[in-house]
């Protein structure tokens, strides 16, 4: 569900300034002021992201945009981008941070369901990370590709098998990938996806965890409302005064 946050105004405090504009000048001046307020509100959301997230991606910071007011429609909106060609819209993974609660499954987690069940993952100590602290997309693609073509039942290995292979520095006979699923002894639950990176060296790339749940750290509605309360009168007043000055030029 998209998120649209309205930026409008109460004109009573500016009624005297409004009275100095003509009927044709007023709508444009108000729309210009509302758009400036909405821009400030959007930047306030981005600033909060920088405070509560560790080095957020530009894609995340640009999850919100301003839908501008016009002289005919005098409402501006701080809205979410809900379309992401070939990927996940930033708002989809920001919702738990905005409202709190469990996060939905990532596409990669859904893709792994047939072989590991309804499991969620976090990066393991061997996962290659990008500049933003997230596992590199190419690594996920390789994992899904390798596991997707593997038909050998030895792709699901126990810890004992993994350690034996690590000591020998080799994969299981007939196995076509350096990635394998490590399972807990006894119950056989998949506990992670590991990678054989060299003789005697096996590292966890993905570690399976329970569904992560978050507390709300990005209360967007409140951030936008605070920005409107603090800036609307001054910025719309400035837009009105600018329209008056323009008349004299």
N, C-alpha and C positions, 0 to 999 in steps of 0.2 A: 504494500500500500504506500503510495507516495506521501510525502510530507510537504504541505504548503503552509507557510506562515505569513499571515496577512500583515502588511505595513500600511496603516491608514492614519487618519488624524482627526482631532477635534479642532475645528477652526475657530472656536470662540476666543481663544487667547490672541489670535492674529486678525480678528475681525476688522480692526481699525486699518491695518496695513492692507487687508484684502479690499477694503472700500476704495482704496486709491487706484486700484487696477480696473481696467475696463472689462466688460463681459468677455471679450475675446482674449485678453491677456491672462486672466486669472487661471483658467484650466491648465495652460502650459506651465505656468510658474509653480503651481501646486504639484503637478506631475514631476517636474524637475527636482523639486525638494524631496518628494517621496522617494524617488530613485536614489538620491544621495543618502537618505536615511537607510534604505534597504542595503546599499553597498556597505555602509558602516556596520550594519547588523551582520551581514555575511562575513565580513572581516573579523568581527568579534567571535563568531563561531570558529573560524580558522585559528585565531589566537588561542582559544580554549583548547583546541586540538593539540596545538604545540605544547601546551602546559600539561595535558593529561596523557598524551601518547608519546612514546619514545621515537622521535625522528619519523613522523608520519610521512607517507608517500605523497607526492603531489596529487596523485589520483584520489587519495583519501581527502586531502585538503580541499579539493575541487568537487566534493560530493554535492555541494550546494551552489546554486547560482541565483541571480536576481532576475525575476520576470518583471519587466519594467512597467510602470504606469504610463499612461498616455493622456493627452487632454480629454479624450473620450472615455477612458476607463481609469479613474483616479484611485487605483489601488495597486501598489507594488507588492511583490511576494518574494520571500526567500524560500526557494523550492529545491527539491532534491532531484538529482539526475538519476533517472530510473531505467536508463538504457545503456548497456555496455556491450558493444559488438565483440563477440569472441571471449567475453570474460564475465565477471560478476560486478554489477553496479555497486559502487562504494556504499551506498545507503543500505544495501542488503546486509553487509557485514557490520555496519555501524549501528544497526537497530538495537542490539543488546547493550551497547555503550550509551545509547540515548535513553532507552526505557528500562534497562536492566533485564535480567533473566537469561535463560539458556540461549546459546547461539545456534543457528541452523547449521546443517551439514554443508561443508564445502563440496564443490563438484568432485574433487579428487576423493573425498571420503565416500561419496555416493558410488563413484566408479569402483572403489575397492570392496564394496559390500559383498559381491559374490564370493570373495575368497577370505574375508576377515569378519564379515557380519557388520552390524551397526556400531562401528567403532569410530571414534574421533582421534585425531592425531595432533601431536606437537612435535617440533623439530627435536631430533636426538642430538647427542654431542658430536656426531660425525656429519651432521647436515651442513652443506655449504650454504652460507647466508649471503644475502645481497646487502647493499649499503644501508638498507632500512631495517635490517635485523630479521628479515623473513627468508624462509628457505627459497633458494633460487628456483624459478619456474622451470628451467631446463631439467633440474634434478627430478621434479615431480613428473614431468613428461617422460623422462627416461624410465622411472620406476613403473609408471602405468604401462608404458610400451613393453618393457621387459616382462612384467608379470602377466600382461595380456597375451603374450605369445607362448608362455611356458605351459606345457602340457604335462611335464614330468611330475609325478606326485611328490618327488623329493624337493619341490619348491617350498613345501611346508616342513621346515626342519625344527627339531627340538634344540634346546640349548646344548645338549651333549653333542649332537651332530655338528652344530655350528662350531663348537670349540675344537672338535676333532679336525674339521676341515681347516680351521684357522691354523692349527699346529702344522698341518701338512701344506698349508698355503695353496689350497686348491678348492674348486667347487665340487659339488656332487657329480658323480658319473652321469653324463648325459644332460646335465643341467645347462641351460643356455643363457644364463644370466649371472651377473655378480651379485644381484639382489636376491634376498630370500626372506621368507616370513619366519620369524622366531616364535615359538609357542611355549607356553608355560608347561612345566612338567606336571603330569597328573590330569588336569582338566583340559589341556590342549588349547586353551584360549590364546589367540594371537596376541602377542605382547608388543610386537613392533616389526618394522621392516629394517633388516640389516644389510650391510654391504661388505663384501670381501674386497679389501683395498690393497692387499699384498700378503706375502707369506706371513702367516701367524697373526694377521691383523684384520679383525672384524669389528665394525663400528655400527651403532644404531643410527639410522637416518631418520626414521619416523618412529615415535613411541606412542602407542595407543593409550588413551585415557578415557575417563568417563566424559559425558557431554559437558563441556565447559559452561559455567554460568557466570554472569558478570553483574556488577552493581552499576547503576547509572552514573556515569562520570561526565557525560556531555548533554546536559539538559537544554537542548536546542531552543525549545519554546521559551524558556525563561531568559536565555541569553539574548534572543531576538527581541523579546518584550522589553528587557532592560535597556537595550540599545535604542529602541524606539522612544522609550520614556525619557532617556537622557539627551536625545539629539533631535527629536522631531521638531520641536518649536523653533530651536535656533536655526536648523538647516532650512526648514520651509520658509522661515522669516527671511533668511539670507537670499533664497531664491526669489521671493517677492520683491525684495529691495533691488536685486539685480535686474528684474523686469522693469522696475520703475526707472532705474538709471539708463537702461537701454532705450527707453522711450525718449530720453533727453538727448541722446547721442545724434 
